[in-house]
Amino acid sequence: QMFEAVKTAKNSYQRQMLHGGLSALRSSGYMFHFGTREELVKLRETLSPGIDQALDLGQTDPAGKHVYIASATTETALHEVIHAATIDKVFNALTDPSSVTEPVRQAVDRLSLLMEEFMGYDFKQLDGDKAGIDAQNTIDFHLKKGTEAGRAYAINEFMAWTMANQQLIEVLQKTKVQNPVARLALK
């Protein structure tokens, strides 16, 4: 089913991202599970006990190395592949900075600044209102935990939403970064 998502990708960007993410995960130990939401919730209770977030279209359990996909769309597959391929580095950059390289720490710092800028957008004023609001709500869920781990998951959600959701990609391509610190970080 994952290969079907790659084949049905709408554009070369999605195909490249899926292929790159899946290649990075080849020897990671991640298992991909496909099914209905109900089937996956039952499976998750066995394989990933203790996850407190609802399973909607997909979900990644980095601790157990499981990816659950209830919507076999390219966007959902890419979103979950981004999580699986990047969460460990983002998590380690914030919770154990000495375990990652300086370029990884700097990249996570820049992503954090961009995420803060993104969280200030009023998506009711932009074309991507539904996706943008959903992304902000998901990011905010993790930020409200008030921990470095919560911040890591928030940054990872920011990455997954803004790299996988075509509607958000199109809106953000037209949006100029306003935060002067974030603008400097991009240089």
Contacts in CASP RR format, 6 or more apart in sequence:
PFRMAT RR
TARGET T0000
AUTHOR 0000-0000-0000
METHOD contacts of the structure
MODEL  1
QMFEAVKTAKNSYQRQMLHGGLSALRSSGYMFHFGTREELVKLRETLSPG
IDQALDLGQTDPAGKHVYIASATTETALHEVIHAATIDKVFNALTDPSSV
TEPVRQAVDRLSLLMEEFMGYDFKQLDGDKAGIDAQNTIDFHLKKGTEAG
RAYAINEFMAWTMANQQLIEVLQKTKVQNPVARLALK
1 32 0 8 1.000
1 34 0 8 1.000
1 69 0 8 1.000
1 72 0 8 1.000
2 18 0 8 1.000
2 22 0 8 1.000
2 32 0 8 1.000
2 69 0 8 1.000
2 77 0 8 1.000
4 72 0 8 1.000
5 18 0 8 1.000
5 72 0 8 1.000
5 73 0 8 1.000
5 74 0 8 1.000
5 76 0 8 1.000
5 77 0 8 1.000
5 78 0 8 1.000
6 15 0 8 1.000
6 18 0 8 1.000
6 19 0 8 1.000
6 22 0 8 1.000
6 74 0 8 1.000
6 77 0 8 1.000
8 74 0 8 1.000
9 15 0 8 1.000
9 18 0 8 1.000
9 74 0 8 1.000
9 78 0 8 1.000
10 74 0 8 1.000
10 166 0 8 1.000
14 74 0 8 1.000
14 75 0 8 1.000
14 78 0 8 1.000
14 166 0 8 1.000
17 78 0 8 1.000
17 81 0 8 1.000
17 82 0 8 1.000
17 163 0 8 1.000
17 164 0 8 1.000
18 74 0 8 1.000
18 77 0 8 1.000
18 78 0 8 1.000
18 81 0 8 1.000
20 85 0 8 1.000
21 81 0 8 1.000
21 82 0 8 1.000
21 84 0 8 1.000
21 85 0 8 1.000
22 81 0 8 1.000
24 85 0 8 1.000
25 81 0 8 1.000
25 84 0 8 1.000
25 85 0 8 1.000
28 65 0 8 1.000
28 84 0 8 1.000
28 85 0 8 1.000
29 65 0 8 1.000
30 65 0 8 1.000
30 66 0 8 1.000
30 67 0 8 1.000
30 84 0 8 1.000
31 65 0 8 1.000
31 66 0 8 1.000
31 67 0 8 1.000
32 67 0 8 1.000
32 69 0 8 1.000
33 40 0 8 1.000
33 43 0 8 1.000
33 47 0 8 1.000
33 66 0 8 1.000
33 67 0 8 1.000
33 68 0 8 1.000
33 69 0 8 1.000
34 69 0 8 1.000
34 70 0 8 1.000
34 72 0 8 1.000
35 69 0 8 1.000
35 70 0 8 1.000
36 70 0 8 1.000
37 55 0 8 1.000
37 56 0 8 1.000
37 70 0 8 1.000
40 55 0 8 1.000
40 58 0 8 1.000
40 59 0 8 1.000
40 68 0 8 1.000
40 69 0 8 1.000
40 70 0 8 1.000
41 55 0 8 1.000
43 68 0 8 1.000
44 51 0 8 1.000
44 55 0 8 1.000
44 59 0 8 1.000
44 61 0 8 1.000
44 66 0 8 1.000
44 68 0 8 1.000
47 61 0 8 1.000
47 64 0 8 1.000
47 66 0 8 1.000
48 61 0 8 1.000
48 63 0 8 1.000
48 64 0 8 1.000
48 66 0 8 1.000
48 68 0 8 1.000
51 59 0 8 1.000
51 61 0 8 1.000
53 59 0 8 1.000
53 141 0 8 1.000
55 68 0 8 1.000
55 70 0 8 1.000
56 70 0 8 1.000
57 69 0 8 1.000
57 70 0 8 1.000
57 71 0 8 1.000
57 73 0 8 1.000
57 76 0 8 1.000
57 79 0 8 1.000
58 67 0 8 1.000
58 68 0 8 1.000
58 69 0 8 1.000
58 70 0 8 1.000
58 71 0 8 1.000
58 76 0 8 1.000
58 79 0 8 1.000
58 80 0 8 1.000
59 67 0 8 1.000
59 68 0 8 1.000
59 80 0 8 1.000
60 66 0 8 1.000
60 67 0 8 1.000
60 68 0 8 1.000
60 80 0 8 1.000
60 83 0 8 1.000
60 84 0 8 1.000
60 87 0 8 1.000
61 67 0 8 1.000
61 68 0 8 1.000
62 83 0 8 1.000
62 84 0 8 1.000
62 87 0 8 1.000
62 88 0 8 1.000
62 91 0 8 1.000
65 84 0 8 1.000
67 80 0 8 1.000
67 81 0 8 1.000
67 83 0 8 1.000
67 84 0 8 1.000
68 80 0 8 1.000
69 76 0 8 1.000
69 77 0 8 1.000
69 80 0 8 1.000
70 76 0 8 1.000
75 164 0 8 1.000
75 165 0 8 1.000
75 166 0 8 1.000
76 164 0 8 1.000
78 163 0 8 1.000
78 164 0 8 1.000
79 160 0 8 1.000
79 161 0 8 1.000
79 164 0 8 1.000
79 165 0 8 1.000
80 160 0 8 1.000
82 156 0 8 1.000
82 159 0 8 1.000
82 160 0 8 1.000
82 163 0 8 1.000
82 164 0 8 1.000
83 156 0 8 1.000
83 160 0 8 1.000
86 156 0 8 1.000
86 159 0 8 1.000
87 152 0 8 1.000
87 153 0 8 1.000
87 156 0 8 1.000
89 100 0 8 1.000
89 104 0 8 1.000
89 108 0 8 1.000
90 108 0 8 1.000
90 111 0 8 1.000
90 152 0 8 1.000
90 155 0 8 1.000
90 156 0 8 1.000
90 159 0 8 1.000
91 149 0 8 1.000
91 152 0 8 1.000
91 153 0 8 1.000
91 156 0 8 1.000
92 99 0 8 1.000
92 100 0 8 1.000
92 104 0 8 1.000
93 100 0 8 1.000
93 104 0 8 1.000
93 105 0 8 1.000
93 107 0 8 1.000
93 108 0 8 1.000
93 152 0 8 1.000
94 108 0 8 1.000
94 148 0 8 1.000
94 149 0 8 1.000
94 151 0 8 1.000
94 152 0 8 1.000
94 155 0 8 1.000
95 148 0 8 1.000
95 149 0 8 1.000
95 152 0 8 1.000
97 105 0 8 1.000
108 155 0 8 1.000
109 185 0 8 1.000
110 182 0 8 1.000
110 185 0 8 1.000
110 186 0 8 1.000
111 155 0 8 1.000
111 158 0 8 1.000
111 159 0 8 1.000
112 151 0 8 1.000
112 155 0 8 1.000
113 179 0 8 1.000
113 181 0 8 1.000
113 182 0 8 1.000
113 185 0 8 1.000
114 158 0 8 1.000
114 177 0 8 1.000
114 182 0 8 1.000
114 185 0 8 1.000
114 186 0 8 1.000
115 139 0 8 1.000
115 154 0 8 1.000
115 155 0 8 1.000
115 158 0 8 1.000
116 179 0 8 1.000
116 182 0 8 1.000
117 177 0 8 1.000
117 178 0 8 1.000
117 179 0 8 1.000
117 182 0 8 1.000
118 135 0 8 1.000
118 136 0 8 1.000
118 139 0 8 1.000
118 158 0 8 1.000
118 162 0 8 1.000
118 172 0 8 1.000
119 136 0 8 1.000
119 139 0 8 1.000
119 140 0 8 1.000
119 143 0 8 1.000
121 132 0 8 1.000
121 136 0 8 1.000
121 175 0 8 1.000
123 129 0 8 1.000
123 130 0 8 1.000
123 131 0 8 1.000
123 132 0 8 1.000
123 133 0 8 1.000
123 136 0 8 1.000
123 171 0 8 1.000
124 133 0 8 1.000
126 132 0 8 1.000
126 171 0 8 1.000
126 175 0 8 1.000
127 167 0 8 1.000
127 170 0 8 1.000
127 171 0 8 1.000
128 167 0 8 1.000
128 168 0 8 1.000
128 170 0 8 1.000
128 171 0 8 1.000
130 167 0 8 1.000
131 161 0 8 1.000
131 165 0 8 1.000
131 167 0 8 1.000
131 168 0 8 1.000
131 171 0 8 1.000
132 161 0 8 1.000
132 165 0 8 1.000
132 167 0 8 1.000
132 168 0 8 1.000
132 171 0 8 1.000
134 161 0 8 1.000
135 157 0 8 1.000
135 158 0 8 1.000
135 161 0 8 1.000
135 162 0 8 1.000
135 165 0 8 1.000
135 168 0 8 1.000
138 157 0 8 1.000
138 161 0 8 1.000
139 154 0 8 1.000
139 157 0 8 1.000
139 158 0 8 1.000
139 161 0 8 1.000
140 154 0 8 1.000
142 150 0 8 1.000
142 151 0 8 1.000
142 153 0 8 1.000
142 154 0 8 1.000
142 157 0 8 1.000
143 150 0 8 1.000
143 151 0 8 1.000
143 154 0 8 1.000
145 153 0 8 1.000
161 168 0 8 1.000
162 168 0 8 1.000
162 169 0 8 1.000
162 172 0 8 1.000
163 169 0 8 1.000
177 183 0 8 1.000
177 186 0 8 1.000
END
